[in-house]
Amino acid sequence: MATPSGQNAGMSGRFAPSPTGELHLGNLRTALVAWLAARSAGRGFLVRMEDLDRVTSSPEHERRQLDDLAALGLDWDGEVLRQSDRFELYRREIERLRIDGRVYECFCTRREIRAEIDAAAHAPHVHLPDGAYPGTCRDLTADERAEHIASGRRPAMRLRAGGEVLEFDDLVHGHMDGVVDDVVLARADGVPAYNLAVVVDDAAQGVTQVCRGDDLLTSTPRQILLQRLLGLATPQYLHVPLVLGADGQRLAKRHGAVTLADLRAQGSSAAEVVSVLARSLGLANPGEIVTADVLVERFEPECLPRTPAHLADLYPTTL
Ligand SMILES: [Zn+2]
């Protein structure tokens, strides 16, 4: 198979949506920034479908997402990679971590983990991110593991993170750090987990700049630790503030006309949508119609807004 040009360049940005629904304005805005960050630096730009969840992902959603990117003038290099084609690769990397003593079996249900976190809330403990796994199964004996298996439970695989604190510099948010929890590497049903797959794919694809929504800032220390344990390079990070609905929650379908299809149905052209997104990023003037190509010249990552955008500021009339 031919190597996509973005991989030849060895320096790429990427956009990696989950094909589980339509892209909304927040997703499209992040895609625009990712594309501008890559193209303005002469990098390749890759699109990857994060379809680890085979139940919620669909080819129909994938097709519509790709159509939306193309309609906004965001082109990509090479073929679109699908995580669902790469489970064997992820499993090999988990096996490498296991051989290094970095993996353990976790038999906890979601409910048990929640109860454990609630019970520990008042006790003194090392500061972990919200919802972090408290380490219940970290040191199970062989007998305890056998007991769980005999009772019919199948284990998830977790990373033995060792409570490490990881630091990194983000182009938008500046210097950040965070404690890494014992993140899941593979679910109990054997499906590889998000953080592992992302790290493996970014390295395999030559992604040197990761631009994504800043709801993933807290996952970045986990991914950097996994990069180090697997001997992979750490890319540059750029986390874009989200678009929020009128209720202050991250944008979703219920907030009204938030997809390209919705906005087109209301009479907006793709060019107008690009222009609205550009204005919210400080890259265009009110009323100015721009194309993505024109914005490449104007783009400077350090000038991006550091606070969330609001749908009401983008589209006062859709509310
Ligand atoms: Zn457990």
py3Dmol code that shows the C-alpha trace and the ligand (Angstrom):
import py3Dmol

protein = """\
ATOM      1  CA  MET A   1       0.000   0.000   0.000  1.00  0.00           C
ATOM      2  CA  ALA A   2       1.296   3.463  -0.857  1.00  0.00           C
ATOM      3  CA  THR A   3       2.410   5.650   2.007  1.00  0.00           C
ATOM      4  CA  PRO A   4       0.176   8.721   2.340  1.00  0.00           C
ATOM      5  CA  SER A   5       2.016  11.955   1.659  1.00  0.00           C
ATOM      6  CA  GLY A   6       1.385  13.177   5.209  1.00  0.00           C
ATOM      7  CA  GLN A   7       3.388  10.243   6.502  1.00  0.00           C
ATOM      8  CA  ASN A   8       6.204  10.875   4.044  1.00  0.00           C
ATOM      9  CA  ALA A   9       6.499  14.347   5.484  1.00  0.00           C
ATOM     10  CA  GLY A  10       6.987  12.740   8.913  1.00  0.00           C
ATOM     11  CA  MET A  11       5.364  15.777  10.512  1.00  0.00           C
ATOM     12  CA  SER A  12       1.623  15.783  10.735  1.00  0.00           C
ATOM     13  CA  GLY A  13      -1.313  17.214  12.547  1.00  0.00           C
ATOM     14  CA  ARG A  14      -4.545  15.304  12.745  1.00  0.00           C
ATOM     15  CA  PHE A  15      -8.259  15.346  13.448  1.00  0.00           C
ATOM     16  CA  ALA A  16      -9.603  12.200  15.057  1.00  0.00           C
ATOM     17  CA  PRO A  17     -13.374  12.156  15.560  1.00  0.00           C
ATOM     18  CA  SER A  18     -15.499   9.246  16.725  1.00  0.00           C
ATOM     19  CA  PRO A  19     -18.023   8.392  14.001  1.00  0.00           C
ATOM     20  CA  THR A  20     -20.870   8.127  16.477  1.00  0.00           C
ATOM     21  CA  GLY A  21     -22.954  11.094  15.315  1.00  0.00           C
ATOM     22  CA  GLU A  22     -22.795  14.293  13.323  1.00  0.00           C
ATOM     23  CA  LEU A  23     -20.017  16.796  13.959  1.00  0.00           C
ATOM     24  CA  HIS A  24     -21.328  19.923  15.699  1.00  0.00           C
ATOM     25  CA  LEU A  25     -19.934  23.445  15.614  1.00  0.00           C
ATOM     26  CA  GLY A  26     -17.542  22.705  18.483  1.00  0.00           C
ATOM     27  CA  ASN A  27     -16.101  19.689  16.635  1.00  0.00           C
ATOM     28  CA  LEU A  28     -15.916  21.637  13.367  1.00  0.00           C
ATOM     29  CA  ARG A  29     -14.174  24.521  15.100  1.00  0.00           C
ATOM     30  CA  THR A  30     -11.573  22.159  16.570  1.00  0.00           C
ATOM     31  CA  ALA A  31     -11.135  20.538  13.152  1.00  0.00           C
ATOM     32  CA  LEU A  32     -10.563  23.957  11.595  1.00  0.00           C
ATOM     33  CA  VAL A  33      -7.928  24.823  14.207  1.00  0.00           C
ATOM     34  CA  ALA A  34      -6.209  21.439  13.793  1.00  0.00           C
ATOM     35  CA  TRP A  35      -6.113  21.895  10.026  1.00  0.00           C
ATOM     36  CA  LEU A  36      -4.848  25.496  10.284  1.00  0.00           C
ATOM     37  CA  ALA A  37      -2.204  24.542  12.856  1.00  0.00           C
ATOM     38  CA  ALA A  38      -0.920  21.814  10.525  1.00  0.00           C
ATOM     39  CA  ARG A  39      -1.125  23.644   7.213  1.00  0.00           C
ATOM     40  CA  SER A  40       0.259  26.955   8.521  1.00  0.00           C
ATOM     41  CA  ALA A  41       3.350  25.056   9.695  1.00  0.00           C
ATOM     42  CA  GLY A  42       3.689  23.151   6.398  1.00  0.00           C
ATOM     43  CA  ARG A  43       2.661  19.915   8.072  1.00  0.00           C
ATOM     44  CA  GLY A  44       0.620  17.064   6.700  1.00  0.00           C
ATOM     45  CA  PHE A  45      -2.910  16.651   8.012  1.00  0.00           C
ATOM     46  CA  LEU A  46      -4.426  13.253   8.758  1.00  0.00           C
ATOM     47  CA  VAL A  47      -7.943  12.163   9.613  1.00  0.00           C
ATOM     48  CA  ARG A  48      -8.434   9.132  11.838  1.00  0.00           C
ATOM     49  CA  MET A  49     -11.720   7.540  12.804  1.00  0.00           C
ATOM     50  CA  GLU A  50     -11.749   6.588  16.478  1.00  0.00           C
ATOM     51  CA  ASP A  51     -14.282   3.811  16.078  1.00  0.00           C
ATOM     52  CA  LEU A  52     -13.153   1.546  18.915  1.00  0.00           C
ATOM     53  CA  ASP A  53     -16.760   1.267  19.993  1.00  0.00           C
ATOM     54  CA  ARG A  54     -18.247  -0.831  17.215  1.00  0.00           C
ATOM     55  CA  VAL A  55     -21.750  -0.492  18.609  1.00  0.00           C
ATOM     56  CA  THR A  56     -22.059   3.297  18.457  1.00  0.00           C
ATOM     57  CA  SER A  57     -19.825   3.886  15.400  1.00  0.00           C
ATOM     58  CA  SER A  58     -21.190   3.666  11.886  1.00  0.00           C
ATOM     59  CA  PRO A  59     -19.901   4.074   8.302  1.00  0.00           C
ATOM     60  CA  GLU A  60     -22.804   6.438   7.665  1.00  0.00           C
ATOM     61  CA  HIS A  61     -21.621   8.815  10.398  1.00  0.00           C
ATOM     62  CA  GLU A  62     -18.070   8.532   9.110  1.00  0.00           C
ATOM     63  CA  ARG A  63     -19.170   9.473   5.587  1.00  0.00           C
ATOM     64  CA  ARG A  64     -21.121  12.487   6.807  1.00  0.00           C
ATOM     65  CA  GLN A  65     -18.257  13.684   8.987  1.00  0.00           C
ATOM     66  CA  LEU A  66     -15.809  13.465   6.079  1.00  0.00           C
ATOM     67  CA  ASP A  67     -18.301  15.271   3.816  1.00  0.00           C
ATOM     68  CA  ASP A  68     -18.547  18.086   6.370  1.00  0.00           C
ATOM     69  CA  LEU A  69     -14.766  18.492   6.580  1.00  0.00           C
ATOM     70  CA  ALA A  70     -14.536  18.602   2.784  1.00  0.00           C
ATOM     71  CA  ALA A  71     -17.391  21.125   2.578  1.00  0.00           C
ATOM     72  CA  LEU A  72     -15.485  23.444   4.928  1.00  0.00           C
ATOM     73  CA  GLY A  73     -12.379  23.179   2.730  1.00  0.00           C
ATOM     74  CA  LEU A  74     -10.405  21.029   5.181  1.00  0.00           C
ATOM     75  CA  ASP A  75      -8.476  18.522   3.081  1.00  0.00           C
ATOM     76  CA  TRP A  76      -6.433  15.615   4.414  1.00  0.00           C
ATOM     77  CA  ASP A  77      -3.504  13.534   3.233  1.00  0.00           C
ATOM     78  CA  GLY A  78      -3.663   9.841   2.490  1.00  0.00           C
ATOM     79  CA  GLU A  79      -6.318   7.388   3.527  1.00  0.00           C
ATOM     80  CA  VAL A  80      -8.507   7.740   6.578  1.00  0.00           C
ATOM     81  CA  LEU A  81      -7.286   5.310   9.216  1.00  0.00           C
ATOM     82  CA  ARG A  82      -9.836   3.360  11.287  1.00  0.00           C
ATOM     83  CA  GLN A  83      -9.011   2.152  14.777  1.00  0.00           C
ATOM     84  CA  SER A  84     -11.360  -0.806  14.327  1.00  0.00           C
ATOM     85  CA  ASP A  85      -8.820  -2.208  11.799  1.00  0.00           C
ATOM     86  CA  ARG A  86      -5.985  -2.074  14.331  1.00  0.00           C
ATOM     87  CA  PHE A  87      -7.032  -4.066  17.399  1.00  0.00           C
ATOM     88  CA  GLU A  88      -4.201  -6.594  16.952  1.00  0.00           C
ATOM     89  CA  LEU A  89      -1.608  -3.811  16.973  1.00  0.00           C
ATOM     90  CA  TYR A  90      -3.031  -2.332  20.189  1.00  0.00           C
ATOM     91  CA  ARG A  91      -3.039  -5.774  21.815  1.00  0.00           C
ATOM     92  CA  ARG A  92       0.638  -6.245  20.929  1.00  0.00           C
ATOM     93  CA  GLU A  93       1.505  -2.945  22.647  1.00  0.00           C
ATOM     94  CA  ILE A  94      -0.487  -3.904  25.750  1.00  0.00           C
ATOM     95  CA  GLU A  95       1.459  -7.180  25.794  1.00  0.00           C
ATOM     96  CA  ARG A  96       4.740  -5.221  25.715  1.00  0.00           C
ATOM     97  CA  LEU A  97       3.587  -3.233  28.745  1.00  0.00           C
ATOM     98  CA  ARG A  98       2.513  -6.446  30.481  1.00  0.00           C
ATOM     99  CA  ILE A  99       5.946  -8.003  29.964  1.00  0.00           C
ATOM    100  CA  ASP A 100       7.421  -4.861  31.569  1.00  0.00           C
ATOM    101  CA  GLY A 101       5.225  -5.425  34.659  1.00  0.00           C
ATOM    102  CA  ARG A 102       3.092  -2.387  33.882  1.00  0.00           C
ATOM    103  CA  VAL A 103      -0.292  -4.122  33.489  1.00  0.00           C
ATOM    104  CA  TYR A 104      -2.665  -5.678  36.010  1.00  0.00           C
ATOM    105  CA  GLU A 105      -6.086  -7.259  35.866  1.00  0.00           C
ATOM    106  CA  CYS A 106      -8.989  -5.273  37.294  1.00  0.00           C
ATOM    107  CA  PHE A 107     -12.238  -7.053  38.115  1.00  0.00           C
ATOM    108  CA  CYS A 108     -14.154  -4.029  39.423  1.00  0.00           C
ATOM    109  CA  THR A 109     -17.511  -3.038  38.014  1.00  0.00           C
ATOM    110  CA  ARG A 110     -18.187   0.630  37.349  1.00  0.00           C
ATOM    111  CA  ARG A 111     -20.495   0.680  40.372  1.00  0.00           C
ATOM    112  CA  GLU A 112     -17.830  -0.786  42.667  1.00  0.00           C
ATOM    113  CA  ILE A 113     -15.300   1.801  41.524  1.00  0.00           C
ATOM    114  CA  ARG A 114     -17.796   4.605  42.169  1.00  0.00           C
ATOM    115  CA  ALA A 115     -18.528   3.274  45.673  1.00  0.00           C
ATOM    116  CA  GLU A 116     -14.828   3.009  46.433  1.00  0.00           C
ATOM    117  CA  ILE A 117     -14.177   6.577  45.270  1.00  0.00           C
ATOM    118  CA  ASP A 118     -17.090   7.873  47.384  1.00  0.00           C
ATOM    119  CA  ALA A 119     -15.847   5.957  50.447  1.00  0.00           C
ATOM    120  CA  ALA A 120     -12.340   7.347  50.018  1.00  0.00           C
ATOM    121  CA  ALA A 121     -13.528  10.926  49.493  1.00  0.00           C
ATOM    122  CA  HIS A 122     -13.067  11.845  53.165  1.00  0.00           C
ATOM    123  CA  ALA A 123      -9.873   9.935  53.782  1.00  0.00           C
ATOM    124  CA  PRO A 124      -6.436  11.416  53.248  1.00  0.00           C
ATOM    125  CA  HIS A 125      -5.075  10.197  49.936  1.00  0.00           C
ATOM    126  CA  VAL A 126      -2.776  11.104  47.101  1.00  0.00           C
ATOM    127  CA  HIS A 127      -4.479  13.626  44.872  1.00  0.00           C
ATOM    128  CA  LEU A 128      -5.853  11.889  41.796  1.00  0.00           C
ATOM    129  CA  PRO A 129      -7.937  13.292  38.963  1.00  0.00           C
ATOM    130  CA  ASP A 130     -11.727  13.196  39.409  1.00  0.00           C
ATOM    131  CA  GLY A 131     -13.116   9.728  38.886  1.00  0.00           C
ATOM    132  CA  ALA A 132      -9.633   8.187  38.944  1.00  0.00           C
ATOM    133  CA  TYR A 133      -9.472   4.480  39.667  1.00  0.00           C
ATOM    134  CA  PRO A 134      -8.520   4.050  43.354  1.00  0.00           C
ATOM    135  CA  GLY A 135      -6.285   1.016  42.758  1.00  0.00           C
ATOM    136  CA  THR A 136      -8.508  -1.663  44.310  1.00  0.00           C
ATOM    137  CA  CYS A 137      -7.120  -4.532  42.193  1.00  0.00           C
ATOM    138  CA  ARG A 138      -3.541  -3.305  41.961  1.00  0.00           C
ATOM    139  CA  ASP A 139      -2.121  -5.897  44.344  1.00  0.00           C
ATOM    140  CA  LEU A 140      -4.524  -8.834  44.194  1.00  0.00           C
ATOM    141  CA  THR A 141      -3.022 -12.212  45.059  1.00  0.00           C
ATOM    142  CA  ALA A 142      -3.174 -15.104  42.597  1.00  0.00           C
ATOM    143  CA  ASP A 143      -5.894 -16.669  44.791  1.00  0.00           C
ATOM    144  CA  GLU A 144      -7.998 -13.512  44.743  1.00  0.00           C
ATOM    145  CA  ARG A 145      -7.709 -13.280  40.966  1.00  0.00           C
ATOM    146  CA  ALA A 146      -8.667 -16.939  40.584  1.00  0.00           C
ATOM    147  CA  GLU A 147     -11.677 -16.350  42.830  1.00  0.00           C
ATOM    148  CA  HIS A 148     -12.890 -13.464  40.648  1.00  0.00           C
ATOM    149  CA  ILE A 149     -12.457 -15.528  37.492  1.00  0.00           C
ATOM    150  CA  ALA A 150     -14.247 -18.508  39.071  1.00  0.00           C
ATOM    151  CA  SER A 151     -17.179 -16.225  39.894  1.00  0.00           C
ATOM    152  CA  GLY A 152     -17.503 -15.477  36.163  1.00  0.00           C
ATOM    153  CA  ARG A 153     -15.883 -12.053  36.042  1.00  0.00           C
ATOM    154  CA  ARG A 154     -13.659 -11.051  33.144  1.00  0.00           C
ATOM    155  CA  PRO A 155     -10.894  -8.565  33.905  1.00  0.00           C
ATOM    156  CA  ALA A 156     -10.120  -5.227  32.299  1.00  0.00           C
ATOM    157  CA  MET A 157      -6.402  -4.470  31.860  1.00  0.00           C
ATOM    158  CA  ARG A 158      -5.093  -1.450  33.729  1.00  0.00           C
ATOM    159  CA  LEU A 159      -1.815   0.428  33.580  1.00  0.00           C
ATOM    160  CA  ARG A 160       0.326   0.319  36.713  1.00  0.00           C
ATOM    161  CA  ALA A 161       0.999   4.056  36.535  1.00  0.00           C
ATOM    162  CA  GLY A 162       2.821   4.394  39.843  1.00  0.00           C
ATOM    163  CA  GLY A 163       1.198   7.740  40.673  1.00  0.00           C
ATOM    164  CA  GLU A 164       3.613   9.605  38.426  1.00  0.00           C
ATOM    165  CA  VAL A 165       3.164  13.336  37.844  1.00  0.00           C
ATOM    166  CA  LEU A 166       3.655  14.314  34.210  1.00  0.00           C
ATOM    167  CA  GLU A 167       4.282  17.843  32.963  1.00  0.00           C
ATOM    168  CA  PHE A 168       3.782  19.232  29.501  1.00  0.00           C
ATOM    169  CA  ASP A 169       3.469  22.509  27.657  1.00  0.00           C
ATOM    170  CA  ASP A 170       0.299  23.238  25.729  1.00  0.00           C
ATOM    171  CA  LEU A 171       0.303  25.870  22.981  1.00  0.00           C
ATOM    172  CA  VAL A 172      -2.964  27.343  24.302  1.00  0.00           C
ATOM    173  CA  HIS A 173      -3.005  26.510  28.006  1.00  0.00           C
ATOM    174  CA  GLY A 174       0.706  26.856  28.788  1.00  0.00           C
ATOM    175  CA  HIS A 175       2.492  24.706  31.359  1.00  0.00           C
ATOM    176  CA  MET A 176       0.336  21.885  32.722  1.00  0.00           C
ATOM    177  CA  ASP A 177       0.827  18.900  34.992  1.00  0.00           C
ATOM    178  CA  GLY A 178      -1.245  16.022  36.282  1.00  0.00           C
ATOM    179  CA  VAL A 179      -1.078  12.788  38.245  1.00  0.00           C
ATOM    180  CA  VAL A 180      -1.557   9.720  36.085  1.00  0.00           C
ATOM    181  CA  ASP A 181      -4.072   7.204  37.390  1.00  0.00           C
ATOM    182  CA  ASP A 182      -4.174   3.496  36.577  1.00  0.00           C
ATOM    183  CA  VAL A 183      -5.960   4.017  33.304  1.00  0.00           C
ATOM    184  CA  VAL A 184      -7.733   1.168  31.466  1.00  0.00           C
ATOM    185  CA  LEU A 185      -5.741  -0.287  28.555  1.00  0.00           C
ATOM    186  CA  ALA A 186      -8.303  -2.867  27.475  1.00  0.00           C
ATOM    187  CA  ARG A 187     -11.904  -3.266  28.565  1.00  0.00           C
ATOM    188  CA  ALA A 188     -13.262  -6.453  30.089  1.00  0.00           C
ATOM    189  CA  ASP A 189     -14.712  -7.394  26.691  1.00  0.00           C
ATOM    190  CA  GLY A 190     -11.212  -7.171  25.200  1.00  0.00           C
ATOM    191  CA  VAL A 191     -11.714  -3.908  23.300  1.00  0.00           C
ATOM    192  CA  PRO A 192      -8.553  -1.764  23.511  1.00  0.00           C
ATOM    193  CA  ALA A 193      -9.054   1.533  25.340  1.00  0.00           C
ATOM    194  CA  TYR A 194      -8.940   5.049  23.974  1.00  0.00           C
ATOM    195  CA  ASN A 195      -5.737   6.343  25.611  1.00  0.00           C
ATOM    196  CA  LEU A 196      -3.684   3.371  24.458  1.00  0.00           C
ATOM    197  CA  ALA A 197      -5.029   3.420  20.894  1.00  0.00           C
ATOM    198  CA  VAL A 198      -4.458   7.168  20.500  1.00  0.00           C
ATOM    199  CA  VAL A 199      -0.840   6.939  21.618  1.00  0.00           C
ATOM    200  CA  VAL A 200      -0.088   3.973  19.361  1.00  0.00           C
ATOM    201  CA  ASP A 201      -1.762   5.564  16.336  1.00  0.00           C
ATOM    202  CA  ASP A 202      -0.273   9.035  16.729  1.00  0.00           C
ATOM    203  CA  ALA A 203       3.215   7.497  16.813  1.00  0.00           C
ATOM    204  CA  ALA A 204       2.539   5.076  13.935  1.00  0.00           C
ATOM    205  CA  GLN A 205       1.162   7.874  11.773  1.00  0.00           C
ATOM    206  CA  GLY A 206       3.987  10.321  12.449  1.00  0.00           C
ATOM    207  CA  VAL A 207       1.683  12.776  14.212  1.00  0.00           C
ATOM    208  CA  THR A 208       3.867  15.503  15.703  1.00  0.00           C
ATOM    209  CA  GLN A 209       1.077  17.896  16.706  1.00  0.00           C
ATOM    210  CA  VAL A 210      -2.078  16.865  18.556  1.00  0.00           C
ATOM    211  CA  CYS A 211      -4.819  19.475  18.348  1.00  0.00           C
ATOM    212  CA  ARG A 212      -8.128  18.580  20.018  1.00  0.00           C
ATOM    213  CA  GLY A 213     -10.805  19.859  22.411  1.00  0.00           C
ATOM    214  CA  ASP A 214      -9.609  20.891  25.856  1.00  0.00           C
ATOM    215  CA  ASP A 215     -11.948  18.374  27.502  1.00  0.00           C
ATOM    216  CA  LEU A 216      -9.051  15.989  26.781  1.00  0.00           C
ATOM    217  CA  LEU A 217      -6.450  18.039  28.704  1.00  0.00           C
ATOM    218  CA  THR A 218      -6.785  15.682  31.683  1.00  0.00           C
ATOM    219  CA  SER A 219      -6.031  12.662  29.478  1.00  0.00           C
ATOM    220  CA  THR A 220      -2.792  14.142  28.181  1.00  0.00           C
ATOM    221  CA  PRO A 221      -0.579  13.153  31.166  1.00  0.00           C
ATOM    222  CA  ARG A 222      -1.845   9.565  30.775  1.00  0.00           C
ATOM    223  CA  GLN A 223      -0.949   9.572  27.104  1.00  0.00           C
ATOM    224  CA  ILE A 224       2.490  11.063  27.722  1.00  0.00           C
ATOM    225  CA  LEU A 225       3.252   8.361  30.300  1.00  0.00           C
ATOM    226  CA  LEU A 226       2.167   5.682  27.821  1.00  0.00           C
ATOM    227  CA  GLN A 227       4.399   7.263  25.147  1.00  0.00           C
ATOM    228  CA  ARG A 228       7.373   7.069  27.487  1.00  0.00           C
ATOM    229  CA  LEU A 229       6.686   3.476  28.533  1.00  0.00           C
ATOM    230  CA  LEU A 230       6.358   2.419  24.884  1.00  0.00           C
ATOM    231  CA  GLY A 231       9.432   4.386  23.783  1.00  0.00           C
ATOM    232  CA  LEU A 232       7.452   6.770  21.586  1.00  0.00           C
ATOM    233  CA  ALA A 233       7.996  10.483  20.968  1.00  0.00           C
ATOM    234  CA  THR A 234       5.679  13.025  22.601  1.00  0.00           C
ATOM    235  CA  PRO A 235       3.944  15.328  20.109  1.00  0.00           C
ATOM    236  CA  GLN A 236       3.251  19.022  20.571  1.00  0.00           C
ATOM    237  CA  TYR A 237      -0.150  19.650  22.190  1.00  0.00           C
ATOM    238  CA  LEU A 238      -2.736  22.282  21.391  1.00  0.00           C
ATOM    239  CA  HIS A 239      -6.026  21.986  23.284  1.00  0.00           C
ATOM    240  CA  VAL A 240      -8.810  24.164  21.896  1.00  0.00           C
ATOM    241  CA  PRO A 241     -11.415  25.572  24.322  1.00  0.00           C
ATOM    242  CA  LEU A 242     -14.860  24.092  23.717  1.00  0.00           C
ATOM    243  CA  VAL A 243     -18.017  25.709  22.402  1.00  0.00           C
ATOM    244  CA  LEU A 244     -20.712  25.831  25.094  1.00  0.00           C
ATOM    245  CA  GLY A 245     -24.497  25.953  24.795  1.00  0.00           C
ATOM    246  CA  ALA A 246     -26.764  28.483  26.514  1.00  0.00           C
ATOM    247  CA  ASP A 247     -26.803  26.324  29.655  1.00  0.00           C
ATOM    248  CA  GLY A 248     -23.013  26.451  29.944  1.00  0.00           C
ATOM    249  CA  GLN A 249     -22.692  22.765  29.025  1.00  0.00           C
ATOM    250  CA  ARG A 250     -20.577  21.553  26.138  1.00  0.00           C
ATOM    251  CA  LEU A 251     -22.379  21.780  22.825  1.00  0.00           C
ATOM    252  CA  ALA A 252     -24.796  18.976  21.893  1.00  0.00           C
ATOM    253  CA  LYS A 253     -27.738  18.305  19.593  1.00  0.00           C
ATOM    254  CA  ARG A 254     -30.229  19.561  22.160  1.00  0.00           C
ATOM    255  CA  HIS A 255     -28.786  23.085  21.895  1.00  0.00           C
ATOM    256  CA  GLY A 256     -30.504  23.603  18.541  1.00  0.00           C
ATOM    257  CA  ALA A 257     -29.051  24.089  15.072  1.00  0.00           C
ATOM    258  CA  VAL A 258     -25.468  22.992  15.750  1.00  0.00           C
ATOM    259  CA  THR A 259     -24.466  20.825  12.771  1.00  0.00           C
ATOM    260  CA  LEU A 260     -23.501  21.886   9.264  1.00  0.00           C
ATOM    261  CA  ALA A 261     -26.637  20.163   7.956  1.00  0.00           C
ATOM    262  CA  ASP A 262     -28.817  22.089  10.466  1.00  0.00           C
ATOM    263  CA  LEU A 263     -27.238  25.401   9.506  1.00  0.00           C
ATOM    264  CA  ARG A 264     -27.516  24.703   5.781  1.00  0.00           C
ATOM    265  CA  ALA A 265     -31.184  23.892   6.266  1.00  0.00           C
ATOM    266  CA  GLN A 266     -31.508  27.374   7.788  1.00  0.00           C
ATOM    267  CA  GLY A 267     -29.901  28.931   4.710  1.00  0.00           C
ATOM    268  CA  SER A 268     -26.252  29.239   5.808  1.00  0.00           C
ATOM    269  CA  SER A 269     -23.579  28.248   3.286  1.00  0.00           C
ATOM    270  CA  ALA A 270     -20.472  26.281   4.247  1.00  0.00           C
ATOM    271  CA  ALA A 271     -18.448  29.466   3.598  1.00  0.00           C
ATOM    272  CA  GLU A 272     -20.590  31.352   6.113  1.00  0.00           C
ATOM    273  CA  VAL A 273     -20.060  28.622   8.701  1.00  0.00           C
ATOM    274  CA  VAL A 274     -16.272  28.764   8.176  1.00  0.00           C
ATOM    275  CA  SER A 275     -16.465  32.542   8.583  1.00  0.00           C
ATOM    276  CA  VAL A 276     -18.455  32.321  11.816  1.00  0.00           C
ATOM    277  CA  LEU A 277     -15.966  29.815  13.224  1.00  0.00           C
ATOM    278  CA  ALA A 278     -13.055  32.023  12.082  1.00  0.00           C
ATOM    279  CA  ARG A 279     -14.592  35.046  13.794  1.00  0.00           C
ATOM    280  CA  SER A 280     -14.930  33.086  17.055  1.00  0.00           C
ATOM    281  CA  LEU A 281     -11.205  32.309  16.796  1.00  0.00           C
ATOM    282  CA  GLY A 282     -10.253  35.950  16.223  1.00  0.00           C
ATOM    283  CA  LEU A 283      -9.305  35.174  12.604  1.00  0.00           C
ATOM    284  CA  ALA A 284     -11.995  37.138  10.738  1.00  0.00           C
ATOM    285  CA  ASN A 285     -13.963  40.351  11.122  1.00  0.00           C
ATOM    286  CA  PRO A 286     -17.738  40.479  11.641  1.00  0.00           C
ATOM    287  CA  GLY A 287     -19.491  40.091   8.298  1.00  0.00           C
ATOM    288  CA  GLU A 288     -16.308  39.075   6.498  1.00  0.00           C
ATOM    289  CA  ILE A 289     -16.602  35.899   4.404  1.00  0.00           C
ATOM    290  CA  VAL A 290     -13.395  33.879   4.386  1.00  0.00           C
ATOM    291  CA  THR A 291     -12.239  30.474   3.195  1.00  0.00           C
ATOM    292  CA  ALA A 292     -10.127  28.051   5.192  1.00  0.00           C
ATOM    293  CA  ASP A 293      -7.263  28.638   2.721  1.00  0.00           C
ATOM    294  CA  VAL A 294      -7.226  32.382   3.410  1.00  0.00           C
ATOM    295  CA  LEU A 295      -7.010  31.708   7.154  1.00  0.00           C
ATOM    296  CA  VAL A 296      -3.763  29.733   6.822  1.00  0.00           C
ATOM    297  CA  GLU A 297      -1.907  33.051   6.402  1.00  0.00           C
ATOM    298  CA  ARG A 298      -3.574  34.592   9.454  1.00  0.00           C
ATOM    299  CA  PHE A 299      -3.225  31.704  11.874  1.00  0.00           C
ATOM    300  CA  GLU A 300      -0.982  31.972  14.939  1.00  0.00           C
ATOM    301  CA  PRO A 301      -1.534  29.352  17.658  1.00  0.00           C
ATOM    302  CA  GLU A 302      -0.474  31.711  20.457  1.00  0.00           C
ATOM    303  CA  CYS A 303      -3.286  34.108  19.523  1.00  0.00           C
ATOM    304  CA  LEU A 304      -6.072  31.548  19.946  1.00  0.00           C
ATOM    305  CA  PRO A 305      -8.721  32.303  22.589  1.00  0.00           C
ATOM    306  CA  ARG A 306      -8.018  30.624  25.917  1.00  0.00           C
ATOM    307  CA  THR A 307     -11.598  30.559  27.150  1.00  0.00           C
ATOM    308  CA  PRO A 308     -14.673  28.685  25.873  1.00  0.00           C
ATOM    309  CA  ALA A 309     -16.778  30.084  23.057  1.00  0.00           C
ATOM    310  CA  HIS A 310     -20.559  30.373  23.397  1.00  0.00           C
ATOM    311  CA  LEU A 311     -23.060  29.276  20.789  1.00  0.00           C
ATOM    312  CA  ALA A 312     -24.993  32.493  21.373  1.00  0.00           C
ATOM    313  CA  ASP A 313     -21.957  34.488  20.224  1.00  0.00           C
ATOM    314  CA  LEU A 314     -21.509  32.341  17.134  1.00  0.00           C
ATOM    315  CA  TYR A 315     -25.167  32.111  16.137  1.00  0.00           C
ATOM    316  CA  PRO A 316     -27.421  34.437  18.137  1.00  0.00           C
ATOM    317  CA  THR A 317     -30.355  33.551  15.875  1.00  0.00           C
ATOM    318  CA  THR A 318     -30.340  29.767  16.278  1.00  0.00           C
ATOM    319  CA  LEU A 319     -31.374  29.926  19.936  1.00  0.00           C
TER     320      LEU A 319
END
"""
ligand_1 = """\
1
ZN
Zn -10.386 -3.276 40.036
"""
view = py3Dmol.view(width=600, height=400)
view.addModel(protein, "pdb")
view.setStyle({"model": 0}, {"cartoon": {"style": "trace"}})
view.addModel(ligand_1, "xyz")
view.setStyle({"model": 1}, {"stick": {}})
view.zoomTo()
view.show()
